[in-house]
């Protein structure tokens, strides 16, 4: 499952506060799916797909594993350091690929 989405999800914190996030990307690493979420509070939703804008707008992006619980997709915090390193490296590679595509299109 590798696709970019413009969905918005609402996460509820431990105090019951709701926080809106844009789903920036969904990708797979070692047979698990992960979602990259960026907070929307205080930000304008970005429609451009350019890598530079993604980096600027989504500096505080969060990565969650997508698990299936009782037949529904659930976002789960990545707690294993090894898993986090693998997932973060994949996300960084994806951003670099976007940067390279953007540079090639400017030439």
ChimeraX attribute file (.defattr): number of C-alpha atoms within 10 A of each C-alpha:
attribute: neighborCount
match mode: 1-to-1
recipient: residues
	/A:1	11
	/A:2	10
	/A:3	9
	/A:4	14
	/A:5	13
	/A:6	12
	/A:7	11
	/A:8	16
	/A:9	15
	/A:10	13
	/A:11	14
	/A:12	10
	/A:13	9
	/A:14	7
	/A:15	6
	/A:16	8
	/A:17	9
	/A:18	12
	/A:19	13
	/A:20	15
	/A:21	20
	/A:22	21
	/A:23	20
	/A:24	22
	/A:25	19
	/A:26	20
	/A:27	20
	/A:28	17
	/A:29	14
	/A:30	8
	/A:31	8
	/A:32	12
	/A:33	17
	/A:34	24
	/A:35	23
	/A:36	21
	/A:37	22
	/A:38	24
	/A:39	22
	/A:40	18
	/A:41	10
	/A:42	6
	/A:43	10
	/A:44	8
	/A:45	15
	/A:46	15
	/A:47	9
	/A:48	9
	/A:49	12
	/A:50	15
	/A:51	19
	/A:52	15
	/A:53	14
	/A:54	19
	/A:55	13
	/A:56	9
	/A:57	17
	/A:58	19
	/A:59	11
	/A:60	10
	/A:61	17
	/A:62	17
	/A:63	22
	/A:64	19
	/A:65	24
	/A:66	20
	/A:67	15
	/A:68	11
	/A:69	9
	/A:70	7
	/A:71	7
	/A:72	9
	/A:73	11
	/A:74	13
	/A:75	17
	/A:76	14
	/A:77	13
	/A:78	17
	/A:79	10
	/A:80	8
	/A:81	9
	/A:82	10
	/A:83	14
	/A:84	16
	/A:85	12
	/A:86	12
	/A:87	23
	/A:88	15
	/A:89	12
	/A:90	15
	/A:91	21
	/A:92	11
	/A:93	12
	/A:94	15
	/A:95	17
	/A:96	14
	/A:97	13
	/A:98	17
	/A:99	18
	/A:100	13
	/A:101	13
	/A:102	15
	/A:103	12
	/A:104	9
	/A:105	8
	/A:106	7
	/A:107	5
